Amino acid sequence: MSAAEQLPDILEQDQLIRLTGYTRAADIERVLREQGIEPFYGRGGRLFVLREQFLAARGIIKTALLDEEPLL
């Protein structure tokens, strides 16, 4: 199993702190947006992102939605 497959489907703020090195939500959000990742806010205002977003932004995987042709 690859490292990408070992990540949970949702990366929560605690995991994002470890991955980005930042502890403040505003800093984490800024870094994610700079990398093309749209963060979400959950209960209590805690940040999270989808694993596929995170991996796709780093070029590790392509998501099915990115590969599909637009509907006309």
N, C-alpha and C positions, 0 to 999 in steps of 0.2 A: 504494500500500500504506500502510495506516494505521500509526501508531506501535505500536498494540497488536499488529498482525500481525507486526511486526518483532521482538518479544520471542521468545526461545527457549521451548520447551515447559516447561522446568524453569529456574527462577531459582535460581542457586547463590549461595553465601554472598558471593562477590565482588560479584555484581550486587546482592544485598540490601544490602551495605555502601553502595554508591553510591546506591541508591534510598532508604534510610532515613537515611543520614548517621551511623549508628552503626558502630563497629568491633568491639565485644565481642558475642559470640554471645548472651549473656544479654540484652543490651539490644535486639538485633535481634528475638529471640524475644518479648520483652515487647511491643514495638511491634506486631509482627505479630498477636499474640493480642488486643491491644487493638482492632485493626481487624477482628477476626473471621477471621483467617487462621491455620490450623493448620499450623505448620512441621513439617518432618520432619528427621531427622538421617541423614546418609549416612555413607559411609566416613570414618573419622578424626574423627567427631563434627561434621562440617561441616553447617550448615543448608542446607535448600533448600525451596522451595515450588513448587507447580504454577502455571504461568502463568494458567490459568483461575481458580484460587482468587484469585490476586492481582488480576486484572482484575474479577472478580465482586464482590469486597469493595469495590472502588472504584466500582461501579455502571457500569463501562464495558461489560461484557457480561453476559448471563445464560447460565448453562450449561444444557445439556440436562437434567441431573439436577435442577436447581432448578425447571425448568418442568414436569416430569412429575408426573402425579397419583400419589398413593401407592397401592401395591398392597394390596388387601384380601383 
